[in-house]
Amino acid sequence: MGDNPMLKFVGTGQDYPVKREAQERAHDFGEISKSFLVEKAEEQAARCSQCGVPYCSTHCPLHNHIPDWLRLTAEGRLREAYELSNMTSTMPEICGRICPQDRLCEGNCVIEFSGHGSVTIGSVEKYITDTAWKEGWVEPLVAGKATGQSVAIIGAGPAGLTTAEYLRVAGHEVHVYDRHDRAGGLLTYGIPGFKLEKDVVMRRIQRLKDGGIIFHESFEVGKDATLEELRTKHDAILIATGVYKARDIKAPGVGAGGIVKALDYLTASNKANFGDKVPEHEDGSLLAKDKHVVVIGGGDTAMDCVRTAIRQGAKSVKCLYRRDRDNMPGSQREVANAEEEGVEFVWLSAPVAFEGTEQVTAVKATKMRLGQPDASGRRSPEPEPGSEFTLEADLVIKALGFEPEELPKLFGAEDLSVTRWGTLRVDHRTMMTSVDGVFAAGDIVRGASLVVWAIRDGRDVTEHMHRYLKAKAAAGAKQRVAA
């Protein structure tokens, strides 16, 4: 291969940053592995085959220029690699940490198909941007020439923050409204620090604030202002609230104390790790310490809950899931991390009742078997007759996914149209809702999904909003001339 810095996958094996030992990391909320050293990052980047059809890029929702910045990294041109990764993503160091690369870019790597193990793309992406922050290559957000137009963004999660950044660069005045006391949405309060340390999120948000984006935190649309009132103040609005309404379980005893929602549990934990006073930790209602914990669900949120409970000092942590390991929606890497840290998985099992009156004492469950595929193609779980069993539980966490809140009612906007799933209905050619000048993006349109898709939607809706604002300004100028 001569001096070619690439194509090293035959002689160099797949390698990830070293994880801290499970016994060590299970006692704190720091990330379980740190960034590559420069030599390792260059070595892993050099394994890229530079194939003619880069499936890694086509399966990335952002279509990141992955082979190009891998080559630049292998050649030691790290600043150029960062600049290229930054062209398509507003937060590459966050995607590098929390994207399910095993299902997206790395899962579709050509050398993975050939049996050599994929390039560790996410770890290299994280390394590139962490280095950029450290070296001062991340430039301040600079607003474009002022347009005289104002935009409201409801929701400070990844979709809203992405749109805010791009619209500010375009010269618009941007206001971000969020119900929480810190911006970031699920990045801040939904994802634990062992996957995404909070200073990583906060420095991104501070960059936006320093760039002149105005944040209205602890602001509830529908309570502090209706959607219509915001429309009178701004030239366009983006709704990017995400989906926060927890799916529930219908079973006897589900109303007992100690049966809690996953997001309430995770938010309390993240607030405590910020140093906030958390009453639910003081009274123990959202704290796993010295408790037998059962988490119900098999997605990434369930994995976040079981691993948080371990760190809070639970006596035991069990994850109850109605399908088997191969059919669970959560990341297999997260399952492996949880098992290393002491979580027990109870596969092919579902709750049928909860014991205890004032306070839950146990989960009554039944064994399941996988039947015929459902509409999604996944095999449907069916109960095994006569297979009921009981798990001791002082704290039960429901991690069954999320649905949209009733935004028309919540926002005082009855003319805001929704789909039969409760998501906002948009014209997919413009990403505008049924209300003129009100756009929507992210999970509130597509349903519960990935952070990387929210960033992609935020990027896409920016173009539509900018086009709308430009036409609105032109129409206004025309009216003034006519007058």
C-alpha positions in Angstrom: 0.0 0.0 0.0 3.0 2.3 0.1 2.6 5.6 1.8 -1.2 5.5 1.5 -2.4 6.4 5.0 -5.7 4.5 4.5 -6.8 0.9 3.9 -5.1 -0.3 7.2 -8.1 -2.5 8.1 -6.5 -5.7 7.1 -3.5 -5.4 9.5 -5.1 -3.1 12.2 -8.0 -4.4 14.2 -11.1 -2.5 15.4 -10.5 -0.7 18.6 -12.6 1.5 20.9 -11.5 3.9 23.6 -10.8 2.0 26.8 -13.8 1.8 29.1 -13.3 2.3 32.9 -13.7 -0.8 34.9 -17.4 -1.5 35.8 -16.7 -1.5 39.5 -15.2 2.0 39.2 -17.6 3.6 36.8 -20.8 2.3 38.6 -20.2 4.7 41.4 -20.2 8.0 39.5 -21.9 9.7 36.6 -18.8 10.4 34.6 -18.6 9.1 31.0 -17.5 5.5 31.0 -14.7 6.0 28.4 -12.6 9.0 27.5 -11.5 10.2 24.1 -8.9 8.4 22.0 -5.3 9.5 22.2 -4.2 11.1 19.0 -2.2 8.1 17.8 -5.2 5.8 18.3 -7.6 8.2 16.6 -5.3 8.3 13.6 -4.9 4.6 13.6 -8.6 3.8 13.7 -9.4 6.5 11.0 -6.8 4.9 8.8 -8.8 1.7 8.7 -11.4 3.3 6.5 -11.5 1.6 3.1 -12.5 4.9 1.3 -15.1 2.8 -0.6 -16.8 4.2 -3.7 -20.2 4.1 -2.2 -19.9 5.2 1.5 -22.8 3.4 3.2 -21.7 5.0 6.4 -22.7 8.5 5.0 -25.9 7.3 3.3 -27.1 5.7 6.6 -26.3 8.8 8.6 -29.4 11.0 8.9 -27.1 14.1 8.5 -25.2 12.5 5.6 -21.9 13.5 7.3 -18.8 13.4 5.1 -17.5 10.5 7.2 -14.8 9.0 4.8 -13.4 12.5 4.1 -12.9 13.5 7.7 -11.6 10.0 8.6 -8.9 10.5 5.9 -8.1 14.0 7.2 -7.8 12.5 10.7 -5.5 9.7 9.5 -3.3 12.3 7.8 -3.0 14.4 11.0 -5.1 17.3 9.5 -7.4 17.4 12.5 -8.5 21.0 12.2 -9.7 20.4 8.7 -11.4 17.2 9.8 -13.3 19.2 12.4 -14.3 21.9 10.0 -15.7 19.3 7.6 -17.6 17.5 10.3 -19.0 20.8 11.5 -20.4 21.6 8.0 -23.2 19.1 8.3 -23.8 18.9 12.1 -24.4 21.5 14.8 -23.2 19.2 17.6 -20.9 16.5 16.3 -19.3 15.8 19.7 -22.8 15.0 21.1 -23.7 12.7 18.2 -20.3 11.0 18.6 -21.3 10.2 22.2 -25.0 9.2 22.0 -25.8 8.2 18.4 -26.5 4.4 18.0 -23.6 4.0 15.6 -24.0 0.3 15.7 -27.4 0.8 13.9 -26.3 3.7 11.7 -22.9 4.5 10.3 -20.8 1.7 11.9 -23.5 -0.8 11.4 -23.3 -0.1 7.6 -19.5 0.1 7.3 -18.3 -1.8 4.3 -15.3 -3.4 6.1 -17.8 -4.5 8.8 -19.5 -6.5 6.1 -16.2 -8.0 5.0 -15.6 -9.3 8.5 -12.9 -6.9 9.6 -14.9 -4.9 12.2 -16.2 -1.4 11.4 -14.2 1.8 11.7 -15.0 3.2 15.2 -16.6 6.3 13.6 -18.4 7.7 16.7 -15.3 7.6 18.8 -13.3 9.4 16.1 -16.0 12.0 15.7 -16.1 12.6 19.5 -12.3 12.9 19.5 -12.2 15.4 16.6 -14.6 17.9 18.2 -13.4 17.5 21.8 -10.0 18.4 20.4 -11.5 21.4 18.5 -13.0 22.8 21.8 -9.7 22.2 23.6 -7.6 23.9 20.9 -10.0 26.8 20.4 -11.0 25.9 16.9 -14.8 26.1 17.6 -15.5 29.6 16.5 -18.1 31.9 18.2 -21.5 32.1 16.6 -21.6 35.3 14.5 -25.0 36.6 13.5 -25.5 37.6 9.9 -26.6 41.0 8.7 -29.8 41.9 10.6 -33.0 41.2 8.7 -35.3 43.0 11.1 -37.3 39.8 11.5 -37.9 37.9 14.7 -38.4 34.1 15.2 -39.7 32.1 18.1 -38.6 28.6 18.8 -40.6 26.6 21.3 -38.4 23.8 22.7 -34.7 24.0 23.4 -33.8 20.4 22.4 -31.6 19.4 19.5 -34.1 20.3 16.8 -34.8 23.8 18.3 -31.2 24.6 19.0 -30.1 23.6 15.5 -32.7 25.8 13.9 -31.8 28.7 16.3 -28.2 28.5 15.3 -28.8 28.5 11.6 -31.5 31.3 11.7 -29.2 33.5 13.8 -26.4 33.0 11.3 -28.9 34.2 8.7 -29.4 37.4 10.6 -32.8 36.9 12.3 -33.5 37.8 15.9 -34.1 34.4 17.6 -36.0 33.7 20.8 -36.0 30.2 22.3 -38.8 29.4 24.8 -38.4 26.3 27.0 -40.4 25.0 30.0 -37.2 23.8 31.9 -34.8 26.0 33.9 -31.9 25.0 31.6 -31.9 24.6 27.8 -31.0 21.4 26.1 -34.2 19.3 26.5 -33.5 15.6 26.7 -29.8 16.3 26.2 -29.8 18.1 29.5 -32.4 16.3 31.6 -33.2 13.0 29.8 -29.7 11.5 29.1 -27.5 10.6 32.1 -24.0 12.0 32.5 -22.3 8.6 32.0 -23.4 8.8 28.4 -23.2 12.6 27.9 -21.5 14.8 30.5 -23.5 18.0 31.0 -20.6 20.4 30.5 -20.5 19.2 26.9 -24.1 20.3 26.4 -23.8 23.5 28.4 -20.9 24.8 26.4 -22.9 24.4 23.2 -25.8 26.3 24.7 -23.5 29.1 26.0 -22.1 29.5 22.5 -25.6 30.2 21.3 -26.3 32.6 24.1 -23.0 34.4 23.4 -24.1 34.6 19.7 -27.1 36.7 20.7 -29.8 34.0 20.8 -32.3 35.0 23.5 -33.4 32.2 25.8 -36.6 32.3 27.8 -36.2 29.5 30.3 -38.9 28.2 32.7 -41.4 29.5 30.2 -44.5 27.4 29.5 -46.4 28.1 26.2 -50.1 28.0 27.1 -49.4 29.3 30.6 -47.0 32.2 30.2 -48.2 33.0 26.7 -50.5 31.4 24.2 -49.3 30.4 20.8 -51.4 33.2 19.3 -49.7 35.7 21.6 -46.3 34.6 20.4 -47.5 34.9 16.8 -48.2 38.6 17.3 -44.6 39.1 18.6 -42.7 37.1 16.0 -42.6 36.8 12.2 -42.4 33.0 12.3 -42.5 30.2 14.9 -41.0 26.7 15.2 -42.5 24.1 17.5 -39.8 21.7 18.5 -41.1 20.4 21.8 -40.3 16.8 21.4 -42.6 14.1 22.9 -42.8 13.9 26.7 -46.0 12.2 27.6 -45.1 8.8 29.0 -46.8 5.6 27.8 -48.5 3.9 30.7 -49.3 0.3 31.8 -52.8 -0.9 32.4 -52.5 -3.4 35.2 -53.9 -3.8 38.7 -52.0 -1.9 41.4 -50.3 0.5 38.9 -51.3 3.5 41.0 -49.4 2.4 44.1 -46.6 4.6 45.5 -43.1 3.8 44.2 -44.3 3.2 40.6 -42.8 6.2 38.6 -42.2 7.5 35.1 -38.8 7.1 33.6 -38.4 10.8 32.6 -39.4 12.0 36.1 -36.7 9.6 37.5 -34.0 10.7 35.0 -34.7 14.4 35.3 -34.5 14.2 39.1 -31.1 12.4 38.8 -29.7 14.9 36.3 -30.9 17.9 38.4 -29.2 16.4 41.5 -26.0 16.0 39.5 -26.2 19.7 38.6 -26.2 20.4 42.3 -29.8 21.4 42.4 -32.0 20.7 45.4 -34.3 17.8 44.5 -37.1 17.2 47.0 -37.9 13.8 45.4 -34.3 12.7 46.4 -34.7 14.0 49.9 -37.9 12.1 50.4 -36.6 9.1 48.5 -39.5 8.9 46.0 -37.3 9.2 42.9 -34.1 7.7 44.4 -33.0 4.1 44.0 -30.6 3.9 47.0 -31.0 0.7 49.1 -34.1 -0.4 47.0 -34.9 -3.3 44.8 -35.5 -1.7 41.5 -37.5 -3.1 38.5 -37.4 -1.2 35.2 -40.0 -2.1 32.7 -39.0 -1.6 29.0 -36.3 -2.4 26.5 -35.3 0.8 24.8 -32.5 3.2 25.4 -34.5 5.1 28.1 -34.8 1.8 30.1 -31.0 1.3 29.8 -30.5 4.8 31.1 -32.8 4.1 34.1 -31.2 0.7 35.1 -27.7 2.2 34.9 -28.7 5.3 36.9 -30.2 3.0 39.6 -26.9 1.1 39.9 -25.1 4.4 40.4 -27.6 5.5 43.0 -26.8 2.5 45.2 -29.8 0.2 44.5 -29.8 -3.2 46.3 -30.7 -4.9 43.0 -31.7 -3.8 39.5 -33.7 -5.9 37.1 -34.9 -5.0 33.6 -38.2 -6.6 32.6 -38.7 -6.8 28.8 -41.4 -8.6 26.9 -39.3 -9.6 23.9 -35.9 -11.3 23.8 -32.5 -9.7 23.5 -32.3 -9.9 19.7 -35.7 -8.1 19.4 -35.2 -5.2 21.8 -35.1 -1.7 20.5 -32.2 -0.4 22.7 -28.5 -0.4 21.8 -26.8 -3.8 22.4 -23.7 -1.8 23.6 -25.9 -0.3 26.3 -27.1 -3.7 27.3 -23.6 -5.0 27.6 -22.6 -2.0 29.6 -25.5 -2.5 32.0 -24.7 -6.2 32.4 -21.1 -5.4 33.3 -22.4 -2.9 35.9 -24.6 -5.5 37.6 -28.0 -5.2 36.0 -30.0 -8.4 35.6 -32.2 -8.7 32.4 -35.4 -10.7 32.7 -36.2 -11.4 29.0 -39.5 -12.5 27.5 -41.4 -11.2 30.6 -44.2 -8.7 31.1 -45.9 -7.2 34.2 -49.5 -8.3 34.9 -50.0 -6.7 38.3 -48.3 -4.8 41.1 -48.5 -5.8 44.7 -48.7 -3.5 47.6 -51.4 -0.9 48.5 -49.8 2.3 49.7 -46.4 1.3 48.4 -45.4 -1.2 45.8 -43.7 -4.3 47.2 -43.5 -6.6 44.1 -44.1 -6.9 40.4 -46.2 -9.9 39.3 -45.1 -10.9 35.8 -45.7 -13.6 33.3 -43.4 -15.3 30.8 -43.9 -14.4 27.1 -43.2 -16.2 23.8 -42.8 -14.6 20.4 -45.6 -15.2 18.0 -46.2 -14.1 14.4 -44.8 -10.8 13.2 -46.9 -7.7 13.7 -47.4 -4.7 11.2 -43.9 -3.5 11.9 -42.4 -6.9 11.1 -41.4 -7.7 14.7 -42.7 -10.9 16.3 -45.5 -10.1 18.7 -45.1 -11.3 22.3 -47.8 -13.6 23.7 -48.2 -14.7 27.3 -47.2 -18.2 28.3 -50.2 -19.7 30.2 -49.4 -20.7 33.8 -46.0 -19.0 33.9 -46.5 -16.2 36.4 -43.8 -15.2 38.8 -43.0 -12.4 41.2 -40.1 -10.0 41.5 -39.5 -8.1 44.7 -39.6 -4.3 44.1 -39.5 -1.1 46.2 -39.2 1.1 43.1 -40.7 0.4 39.7 -39.7 2.6 36.7 -42.0 2.6 33.7 -39.8 3.1 30.5 -42.3 2.3 27.8 -41.6 5.1 25.4 -43.2 8.6 24.9 -46.1 10.0 23.1 -47.0 13.7 22.1 -48.7 15.9 24.6 -52.0 17.5 23.5 -50.4 20.6 22.1 -53.5 22.3 20.6 -55.1 22.3 24.0 -51.9 22.9 25.9 -50.9 25.9 23.7 -54.5 27.3 23.5 -54.4 26.7 19.7 -57.4 24.7 18.6 -56.6 25.3 14.9 -53.3 23.4 15.2 -53.9 20.2 13.4 -52.6 16.8 14.6 -52.4 13.4 13.2 -54.2 10.3 14.6 -51.0 9.6 16.6 -51.1 13.1 18.2 -48.1 14.4 16.4 -48.3 17.7 14.7 -49.5 17.6 11.1 -47.2 19.4 8.7 -47.0 20.0 4.9 -43.9 17.9 4.3 -43.0 20.2 1.3 -42.7 23.2 3.7 -42.7 21.7 7.2 -45.4 24.2 8.1 -48.3 23.3 10.3 -51.9 24.1 9.7 -51.3 27.6 11.1 -49.6 30.1 8.8 -46.0 30.9 9.8 -45.9 28.1 12.4 -43.5 25.3 11.5 -42.7 22.1 13.4 -39.7 19.7 13.5 -38.2 16.9 15.4 -40.0 14.3 17.5 -43.2 16.3 17.7 -43.6 15.6 14.0 -42.0 12.2 13.5 -42.7 10.7 17.0 -40.1 9.5 19.5 -36.8 9.2 17.5 -33.1 9.8 17.7 -31.2 13.0 18.5 -29.5 12.9 15.1 -32.8 12.9 13.3 -33.9 15.9 15.4 -30.7 17.7 14.3 -31.5 16.8 10.7 -35.1 18.1 11.0 -33.8 21.3 12.5 -31.4 21.8 9.7 -34.1 21.1 7.1 -36.8 23.3 8.6 -34.3 26.2 8.7 -34.4 26.4 4.9 -38.2 26.5 4.8 -38.5 29.1 7.5 -35.8 31.3 5.9 -37.7 31.1 2.6 -41.0 32.0 4.3 -39.4 34.9 6.1 -37.8 36.2 2.9 -41.2 36.1 1.1 -42.9 37.8 4.0 -40.3 40.6 4.1 -40.7 41.1 0.3 -44.5 41.2 0.6 -44.2 43.8 3.4 -41.9 45.9 1.3 -44.2 45.7 -1.7 -47.1 46.9 0.5 -45.1 49.8 1.8 -44.2 50.9 -1.7 -47.9 50.6 -2.8 -49.0 52.7 0.2 
